[in-house]
Amino acid sequence: HIQSKLPLFKFEPITEENLEKRLCELDLRSDLDVPDIPPPTDSTPEILKRALSGLSARWKNWWIRGILSVAMISGFFLVIYLGSFMLMLLVLSIQVKCYHEIITIGYRVYHSYDLPWFRSLSWYFLLCVNYFFYGETVADYFATFVQRREQLQFLIRYHRFISFALYLTGFCMFVLSLVKKHYRLQFYMFAWTHVTLLITVTQSHLVIQNLFEGMIWFLVPISSVICNDIAAYIFGFFFGKTPLIKLSPKKTWEGFIGGFFSTVVFGFVFSYFLAQHQYFVCPVEYNSETNRFVTECEPSELFQIKKYPLPPLFQAVLGWETVNMYPFQLHSIALSTFASLIGPFGGFFASGFKRAFKIKDFADTIPGHGGIMDRFDCQYLMATFVHVYITSFIRGPNPSKLLKQLLILQPEQQLSVYKTLKSHLIEKGILQPSLRV
């Protein structure tokens, strides 16, 4: 009797084909839920349009990308010439622009919902996170400068509390902005903002950390990514036939392999040139007496010529038994390899993001290239690797940095450190008990 009243359900057997079909339907439905974004306008200067009007679309894009690439590289070298401080400002400017491009995509997609405070809160959180990271940098690298100014001492002493209070204010503002029927969307955009901050602000902070280790740790990775991008484009343009990945149909195996070998050779040669100059290899430090960043030091062993024996195969081919080079050049091979093999996956990730929202580029800031984020999607991944590489294989204890921190302590604390260190050295047999220091 009970069975007769139960509704009859028709169950289809779950097969691999049915499962794949249902997943495709879900993907299609989710893609259809994304509103179309107006295509970016063509920002190519009129003088270039007229000069290249007789060319096909393929070659026109080639020349536009080439001319703008040369212009950007020239501007980058100019900033290098102006010094470390200008490089930091450049990193900050790029970070803000990349953040703006990603946030703008979210704003355009969901603009019809008219979410309250979304844009204002997004920029407020950017200010909070930058305040935290740059405050940490000031406390870490400019301790002597801070010690001389009482106003900064208060800000540095309570820096993390102030940062947390600022973030908490934004958090409360977000909760107060919640609107009925739009809760899910608002939390989605809240997560969008925080992931964007993680991608742009956190990793741009790592770029600056790398810069303080020496300009060479900033220039070689960035240049390797640029070289790989250019070389892969050239090899793919002239020889590309085999598709590499579906996310980027224009990427080819020929371009990927050609870019790899070109980048390794470029990084090795470029490192040899930079390692000869103190300006590039010395850690960037702030001189409180002159109020300037200085790059003067005795180069470490990484940047001193050494003799290396060659493997038997190379000895037979080249006729050399040994070769003179800088140890940093061996590290440049690791950096170049990452830039050419793993770095492009930052671009593939960005391509997947753009496909998810049906856009060709993040913006139209640079003609032929797209937005700033289109050019720096691989750089952020590279910066994280370099920071991990330095902390894992290169960086050791820094006596100069430790001494700066000791000088900030109160006289009683300094005396306590002195007595502890003296007792430790006596126990190790380095100092004699009767010796007065």
N, C-alpha and C positions, 0 to 999 in steps of 0.2 A: 504493500500500500504506500509506504514511504517512497519507494523507488519510483512509483508511477507519478508522483507529484514533483519529482526532481526535474529541473530543466535539462534538456539534452544539449550537450556541448560537443562541437566537432573539433577534435584536436588533430592538427597536422603534425606528422612526424618531423622532428627537428633534424634536418640534414645539413650538410655543409653548404649546399646550394641555397636552401631556404634561409639559413643564417646570414649568408653573404648578401642575399637579396634584401633582407630586412635591415641590415646595417646600411646598405646603400640608400634605402628609402629614408632612414633616419638622417643620414648625412645630407641628402638632397633637401629634406624638409628643414633642417637647421640652416643650410645655406640660403634657402629661400626666405628665411626669417630676417636675414640681414638686409637692410635697406641699401639701395644703390647710392654710391657717392659720386657726385659730379666729377668727371675726369679733370685732372689738373690742366691748367692753361699752358700754352707754349710760351715760355719766357725767353726764348732765344732772341738775342739782339737783332734788330732789323738789318744792320750792316752785314751780319753773318748770313741771314736769310737770303739777302740779295746776292752775296758773293757765291753762295752754294746753291743757288736756285736751279742750275742746270744739271745737278747731280741726282742720281737715284736716291731713294730714301735710305738705303743701306750705307752708301758712301757719305751721304750728308750727315748721318748720325756719327759715322767714323770721324769726320773732320771736326764736328762740333765737340765730341768727347775729347779728341786729341788737343784741340786748342784750349779748351777749358782746363784740361788736366795740366798742361804746361803752365797756364796762368796760376792754378792753385799751388803747384809745386814751387813756382817762383815766389809766391807770397809766403809759403811755408819757410823757405830759406831766409827770407827777409826777417821773419819773426825770430828764427834761430839766431840771426845776427844781432837782433835787439836784446837778446839775453833771456835768462831763466824766468824772470818776472813776467815778461810778455808771453812766454810760452804758457805759463800758468793762467794768464788771462784768456789766452786762446782756448785752452782746455775748458775753462769755465763757460766761455761763450758757446762753444760747440755743445757742451752738456745742456745748456739752457735751450738751445735751438732744437736739439734732438728730443728733449722732453716735450717741447711745444708741439713738434710734429706728431708725436705719438698721442698726446692728449687731444690734439685737434681732431684726429681720426675718430676717437671716441665721442667727441662732442658733435661731430657731423653726423655720425651714424645714429645717435640717439637724441638729436636736437629736437625732434618732434615731441618728445616727452616733456620738454621744458623742465628739466630737473633743477630745483633751486640750489643755488650756491655751489654747483658742481665745479664750474671754472674757477671761482674764487678760492674754494678749498684746495683745489689741485695746486694752484700757485702758492698758497699758504704752506702746504706740506713741503713743497720744493724749498721754500725759504727755511723752514724748520730743519730739514735734513742737511742742507748746505751749512747752516749755522753750526750744527753739531760737528760735521766732518771738518770744516775749515777751522773751527775752534780747537779741535783735537790736533790739527796740524800746527797751529800757532803755539799751543802748549808744548808740543813735542820738539819743534825745530827753532822756535824763537823764545826760548826760556829766558835768556839774558835780556832780551828786549822787553819782555813782559815784566821782569823783576824791577825795572827802573820806573815803571808807571803804576801807581796805586790803583787807578781805575781799572786797568786791565787785570791786575792781580785778583780783584773781586770777581770779575767775569770768568777768569780761568779757574779759580778755586771752586766756584759753584757752577761750572760750565755744564756738567751733565744734568744737574738738577734743573737749571734754566731750560736746557734743551727738552727735557722731559715735560716740563710745565708748558712749554710752547706747543709741543705735540699733543698734550692732553687737552689743551684749549681747542685745537682743531678737531680732535676726536669728539669732544662734547658738541661742537658746532655741527658736526656731521649727524650726530644722533638727533639733535634738535631739528635738522632739516628734513628728516624722514617724512614722506608723504604717503598716505594710504593708497593702496593699489600699485604703488611703485617701489615697494620695499626691496623686492628681489633685484630690480634693475639698479637701484641706488647702491646696494651692497656690491653688485657686480662692478659698478664704476669705482667704488671705493677700493676694491681689489685691483682694478685696472691702474689706478693712480699709484698704489704701492708697488706693484710689479714694475711699472715704468720708473719709479724712483730707484728700485733695486738695479735695473738695467743701466740707467744713465748716471745717477749721482754716485752710487757706490763704486762703480767701476771707473768713473772719471777721477774719483779720489785715489784709486790705486794707480792711475796714470801719474798723478802728481807725486805719489810715494816713490814710484820708479824714478821719476825725474830727480828727486833729491839724492838718490843713490849715485847719480852721475848722468850727465846728459846722454851718454852713449846708450844707457839702458832705456832711454826714451826714444832716441832717434833710430836705432837699429831695428827694433820691433815694428815701429810705425812704418819705416821705409820698406821693410820686408813685406808687409801687407800691401802697401801701395805697389811695390814691384810685382808681387804675385798677381794682383788684380790686373795690372797693365799687361804683363806677359801672358797671362791666361787669356785675356781678351784678344791679343794679337795672334797667338797661336790658334785660338778657336776661330778667329775671323778668317784666317787664310787656310788653315788645315783641318778645322773642325768638321767631323762627319758623324762621330759616334756620340749619341746623347749620354750625358752623365747622370742626371737625376731629373725626375719628373717635375719637381718643384720649380726648377729653372730650366726650361726647354732649350735655352740658348747655350747652356753650359755643356761642354764636350770633354771627352776623355783626352783628346789631343791638347786642348787648352789646359786641362788640369795637370797633365804630365809635363808639358812644356813650361808651365808656370812654376812647377816644383823645382826643376833643374835650374831654371833661370834665377829663382829666388835664392837658392842655396849658394850659387856662384856670386850673386850680387851681395848677399849678406857677408860672405867671407871677404870679399874685396873691400866693401864699404867699411867693415870693422877694422881692417888693416889701416885704412886712411884715418879713421877717427881715433884709433888707439895711440896715434903719434902725438896728440895734442892734449895738454892738460885741461884746456877749456871743455873738452868733451868727456874726459875720464874721471875728473875729480868730483867728489860729492859736492852738491850745491849747498852752501852754508850761508847764513846771514851774519854779516859783520855789523855788530851793534855800534861800533865806533864810527864807521863810515856810512851806516844806514844803507848798505848795498849787499846784494848777493855776490858771493865770491866763489870762484872755482880754481883755487890754488892749493896744491898739495904735492907730496911726493907720490907719484903713481904707485899703486900696489903691484904685486907680482903678476896680476892678471894683465897688466899693461906694460910689461917688460919683455923684450925679445928673448926667446928661448930656442934652443936647438932640439929638434925632434927627429928621431930616426924614422926613416920611411920603411913601410913593409917591403919584403923582397920583390913582390910583383912590380911595385912602383919604381924600385931601384933598377930593375931590369929595363923598364920602359923609358924612364927619364934619365937614367945614368947618374942619379944623385943618391947618396947614402943618407944624408940628413937634409933638413929644411929649417930655416929660421922663420919663426912667426910668433905672434902674440898668443898667449893662452886664451884670451878672450875670443879669438877667432874660432876656437873649438866650441865655445859656448854659442857663438853666432850660428853654427850649423844646427844646433838644437832649436834655437829661436826661429831660424828660417824654415826648418822642417815643420815646426808647429804652424807657422804662418801659412804655409802652402798646403799642408795636408789636413789640419784640423780647423784652422782659421776660416776657410770657406764655409764651414758648417754654420758659422754665425750668419753668413749671407743666405744660406739655405733656410735657416730658421726665419730670417726676415722675409724671405720670399713666401714661405708658408703663411706667415702673419698677413702679408698683403693679399694673398689669394683668399684668405678667410674673409676679408672685408672688401674683396672685389676692387682693389686699387692696383694701379701699375707701379706707382712710386709713393713714398711717404709724403712728398711735397714736390714743388717745381722750383725750388730755390736755385739749383744749378742746372742750366740748360744741358740736355744730353745725359745728365747724371741722375736727376731727380732731386731728392731732398738731402739734407746733411746726414740724416740717419741712413740713407742709402749708401753713403760713402764710408760710414763709420760703424756699420753693423759688425764687421769683422774685427775692428780695432778694439772694441770693448772686451771681446773674448780674449784677444791677444794680450791686453793689459793685465787681465786676471792671471793668465798663465805666467807672464813675466814676473809678477809680484810673488806668485807661489814658487817660481824657479829661484828667485833671489833669496827668499827666506829659507828655502830648502837646501840649496847647494852653494850659495855665495856668501850671504851675510853672516858675519860673526859678531862677537861683542864689540861695541863701539866705545872705546875709552873716552873719546871727546864728548860724546853724547852723555855718558854717565857723569863726567866731571861737571857738565853744565847743570845737571839735576842736583848734584851735591852742593853746588854753590848757591842754590835756591834755599837750602835748608837753613834752619836757625843755627846760631853758633854752638849751642849745646848739642844739637843733633849732629853737626859736623864733627865735634870733638868725640862723640860716641862712636861714629863711624871710623874715625882715625884710630882710636884705641882698639876697636875690634879688628881692624885691618892689620895693625901693628902686631897684636897677639897672634893672628893667623900666620903672618910672615915669620915670626919667631919660631912657631911650632913647625913650620915647613923647613926651617934652617936657612932661610933666605936672609934674615937679619939676625945679628947677634944680640943677646939680651942687654949687653952693656952699650950697644951702639945707640946713640941718640940721633933721632931724625928730626 
